[in-house]
Amino acid sequence: MTVYQTSSTLTPLLELREISILLAEDDISIRTHISRMLSPVCRELFTAANGRDALELFRTEMPDLVISDISMPILNGIDLARQIKLERPHVPIIIVSSHGDSEHLMQAISLHLEGYLIKPLNVQKLFSCLQQQATILKSRRQSLEQSRLLSGVNMAIQYLLSADANQDAVDFALQEMAKAARADKIFLYSYQQSQLNKTELLLISAFAGGEMVLRFLDGADADLPDLPYIDRWHALLAQGKAISGPRSAFPHDERQVLDAMRLRSALLTPIFEAGNLWGFACLGDMHRERPWSEAEISMVMTAARGLGSFMGRLKLEEERREAKRSLELANIQWRETFDTIPDLVMVLDTSHQIVNINKAARQRLGIGESGASSLTGPCYLHVHGASHPPEGCPHNALLNDHQPHESEIYIQHLNSYFHISVNPTFDRDGKLAGAVHVARDITRRREMEDRLRYLNTHDEMTQLYNRAFFEAEVEQLEKGRLAPLSVVIADLDGLKKANDCSGHEYGDGLIRAAADLLRELFRADDVIARIGGDEFAVLLKGVGEDELSIILTRAREILATGTRRSEHGLLVRFSMGAASTAVPSRLQEVIRAADMAMYEDKRTRKQIEDAMLTRRMTDLTSPSGCTNV
């Protein structure tokens, strides 16, 4: 496989740095060359010299994207791609093919892979394809993260809404906050005034690895000193601001505190009660220094607002009513956050009924707040306009295994493609309560993918099929039983003269006019392809010698009228040859015979034109050698 680099410097999108790539290529020099280009710009690169090793790496390293050559030993690229799609259907695969791999190319097209690159490999096209897939992967991750966070915060709010004001409800909410943010530990601290009128921190609850440790740290952290009061933290938290970041982002003295807590990253969110700073929730990551995303901070802050209503163990009915009002306000704030999400978000119960739905989903589905269009009936009635769940419904799959699911489907009722991600929600007893659905409209992306597939099989100038598709179709027909088969080879006359005398603009116009004429001459289901600069081929399925003769006679009659011209007025003329067979396996011989017939037609027409030119010159010359006037 030859690699052509169109530019000495390539500037990939930042999204490439967030993905891991598996490269399967048996040619060591090409594998090394591509590795040197990809290693600096992607998060991680894995390489394999054959399909079997690539499949093992795919299963152990779980890459985000796969680039594979088709022709490899032990396990070829098509079988590798097929197995990958069985195990992880949403992993994008870019396949590399050549004209000699036409059969494999057709198999790759039938697998609906995300990218097809033809040898020799153009680096600019490779990076363009990688950038597109990296953008799609980033969008999918954001969608899954939103679904996960919404599920966690929804559960935290529901615990606090449904429970009587007690510490158990707070503990359940804390666990859901930690799960949503994928934190290893979560601590709940309260600011207290000591007898000396100094502000101190009191540990209220702590969870490690998702398990409550009785409002104290587990045995591994039993010697942890009390968390000191830190002025900077109190000042920022009192302003309603969150404090977050990896250990390296904190001042030196605060790093020592994180070290004592055995945290490599921390997120602190303020908790207010009756308008005053009550304390804060501290989420920690013990294994990696990571930044906390804006979505994580926003969702945890929303849950923390609900927590503030429960602090203090309310005893009087009036205080409890006030706590409920505050919690309802937190729920409204959560609803406002919920409604700002542009994706379609729904919370469903186990019977497909919609419990919660955001503004974008209401508008897209035409669901009103009240009246005839209000939220009644199951989700599939509103989404699909159907009386039962569709085949492959991800919510049905979740109800069966209680696991997250995602899929890409076309929803005819909405005339759009969507990426659907569903995450389960559980009640306090661990019983499945339903799921959070996030649907992202990917119609534009699917149109781009369809366009990419089209360009890999069509000639861009004429919109006819290209040589690679034609050769792949020939190979398929040779192995089949469809007969008879006929082939027409047509060579466009005068293209070189048009390019040389008038420029390539005129030549290109002549090529497009020739393609339009071929569409008129042949049937819609005939395979018409541009197989060279001025050479075209037509595969006629089910057409024998007699019908082919009629088609050619009509074609030559139309050409003889001299009425078909390009947009610049150039006459469209073809030299044509054709042949038929009743034996599909001899199709290559038929193509050669049609090609020879075309060249014979070209020679015959040239002889006729030369004779006519000689006769005209003779007529213009008198017997004495003087020119007639």
GIWOUR-V286992 format. One line per field, one symbol per residue. ss: DSSP state (~ for helix, > for strand, _ for the rest). Layout:
# GIWOUR-V286992
ss = ???
This chain:
# GIWOUR-V286992
ss = __>>_________~~~~~_>>>>>___~~~~~~~~~~~~____>>>>>__~~~~~~~~~~~___>>>>>_______~~~~~~~~~~~____>>>>>>_~~~~~~~~~~~~____>>>>__>>~~~~~~~~~~~~~~~~~~~~~~~~~~~~~~~~~~~~~~~~____~~~~~~~~~~~~~~____>>>>>>>>>_____>>>>>>>>>>__>>______~~~_________~~~~~~~~____>>>>~~~__~~~~~~~~~____>>>>>>>>>__>>>>>>>>>>________~~~~~~~~~~~~~~~~~______~~~~~~~~~~~~~~~~~~~~~~~~___>>>>>>___>>>>>_~~~~~~~____________>~~~~~__________~~~~~~~~___>>>>>>>____>>>>>>>>>>>_____>>>>>>>>>>_~~~~~~~~~~~~~~~>______>_~~~~~~~~~~~~~_____>>>>>>>>__~~~~~~~~_~~~~~~~~~~~~~~~~~~_____>>>>____>>>>>>>___~~~~~~~~~~~~~~~~____>_____>__>>>>>>>>__~~~~~~~~~~~~~~~~~~~~~~~~~~~~~~~~~~~~_>_____>__
